[in-house]
Amino acid sequence: MAEHGFMLQALVYFVAAVLLVPLFAKLKLGAVLGYLAAGVLIGPWGLRLIDDPHAVENVSELGVVLLLFLVGLELNPKRLWSLRRAIFGLGGLQVALTSVIVGGAALLLLPWQPALAVGMAACLSSTAIAIQVLQERHLMATEGGESAFAVSLFQDLAVIPLLLLLDLLAPATRSGPGFTWVNLAEAVALIAGMVLVGRLVLRPVFRLIASLEMREIFISFALALIVGSAMLTQSIGLSLGLGSFVAGILLAESEYRIELEVDIQPFKGLLLGLFFIAVGMGIDLQLLLASPWLVLGLAFALVLIKTLVLLGLGRLFQLTGNDAWIFAFSLSQVGEFAFVMSNQARASQLLSVEQAGLLNGVVAVSMLFTPLLFLFHERVMVPYRNRQQTPRQADTIEEQNPVIIAGMGRFGQITARLLQARQIPFTLIDLDPSHVEAMRRFGWRTYYGDAARPDVLEAAGVREAALVFLAMDDPQAVKETAAYLRRHHPAVKILARARSRPEAIELRRMGVTEVRETFGSALLAAQEALVMLGESPYAARKAAFHFRDHDEDLLREQVGMEADEAQLIEWSKKGRQTFNSLISREMGKRPEGGWKTGEDEPT
């Protein structure tokens, strides 16, 4: 394919990515594995659509430089400091222990230098896979998710020292003596000089470039800085990645970081994808097919070792229950930086071509385990733990007040604060144990219990209550509880939280007063938008009031209709036309100057 030129090669890259990456994402295996599979498919061990090894190496080299640059660019010093205990304590122990344990196991097959190189490669996890899996399952905000993110940050930082250590382990990569302390001093001096020059010179130069107001020149200068920094570190025998990482740190500290991130963000996935495709092209598919059980066995062993290490460290840092398993499973795979270290170990003759190929295959297979482990956790472990655990009993409610608020989340808190300011007593009930404890720490007397259960409502004094406010997060629980109260306690007033218009219609059909949770804030936003577009405050306020009244009338009419979507859509269209005509007439009556005329606020 070399005779057809670069454009045809680029076409092959893009088509392979378009075909395979969405498929892997649909199977919840992650985009990284899709890019790897694309590389295997088009590479010299697959369909041989691209069989030039130099092209593979060149693309891979560019991918490493860009990948490490992006790590540096996204480094947030404030976030690092807030998570310093988890990052440097938990992350440091994880990298050290995993390297030693895996390296020790590799001593059974390899000399100590390549064995340690394998251990260092295995200690790293895939930040892309870990964060993706956690975000898909909404687990980033959990203690396990935050700890996994902190360790991922440390692993990203640890890549540079590990790459430097690889140079120390491989004296044969240089002519003459190996990597000495003089070389180390040169490396430290160069990096310190880059940082110093960056702080003194980079910002004025960036300011000058930005003053030209030419976006392409701004981006070109940043890329020139990346490549130049990479070549500087390479000139003294260090990796290209170290220089690009330092360039990312320098740009992250500049006042133009956000602008640069916005400019580069559209290309980020593509650049990382090219790196993973290049890695996939370097995987020896024949070796995998020749020794499938060896590759699967080694991948399983690595995942098992890392999971056990992570579980132990998680317990040491007070992660328990699901959080410990989430933390361990999310980082149990071997990450994409292992490909970088494997290729560098091969180039420095620490590993043979066959050994590096086997390691790359094991790393790729280990990534497949992560989504499978999370499926096992969700479908087997969590149900089993729930069956084994004794359900927490509802708290004994020691007071009976005229108002019962079921759900003390972001919605119920506002009402509770206003009632408290008016000195109206109320009883708070919430089903989330962690939420209950958090509210108690802030001085709110909150009871744990499920307000959808009749016995909990009875214990709260629903028979004598004047109002029950249903502010739970679960819409189905709100509707079922409202239906129960209507049947068994018709005298009590019910105020219910509605997440959408259909829920509001259904609650009104039950005779329940509802509040749409985003309606008021959305109406206020629309009012402010009118003011910012030139309307007077009076006109904007009046338009919002008319919209509210019109929408209330429309909602009351829709409650009386059958649940026919076509009819509701047609009625909504007619309602919009009526409202538009009303506003057109009313806007002609507004006084000049709005509120300054002294006219009363619309009511």
Buried (B, 14 or more C-beta within 10 A) or exposed (E): BEEEEEEBBEEBBBEBBEEBBEEBBEEBBBBBBBBBBBBBBBBBBBEEBBBEEEBBBEBBBBBBBBBBBBBBBBBEEEBBEEBEEBBBBBBBBBBEBBBBBBBEBBBEEBEEBBBBBBBBBBBBBBBBBBBBBBEBBEBBEBBBBBBBBBBBBBBBBBBBEBBBBBBBBBBEBBEEEBBEEEBBEBBEEBBEEBBEEBEEEBBEEBEEBBEEEEEEEBBEBBEEBBBEBBEBBBEEBBBBBBBBBBBBBBBBBBEBBEBBBEBBEEEBBEBBBBBBBBBBBBBBBEBBEEBEEBBBEBBBBBBEBBBBBBBBBBEEBEBEEBBBBBBBBBBBBBBBBBBBBBBBBBBBEBBEEEBBBBBBBBBBBBBBBBBEBBEBBEEEBEEEEEEEEEEEEBBEBEEBBBBBBBBBBEBBBEBBEEBEEEEBEBBBBBBBEEBBEBBBEEEBEBBBBBBBBBEBBEBBBBEEBEBBBBBBBBBEBBBEBBBBBBEEBEEBBBBBBBBEBBBBBBBBEBEBEBBBBEBEEEBEEEBEEBBEEEBBBBBBBBBBBBBEEBBEEBBEEBBEEEEEEEEBEEBEEEBEEEBEEBBEEBEEEBEEEBBEEEEEEEE
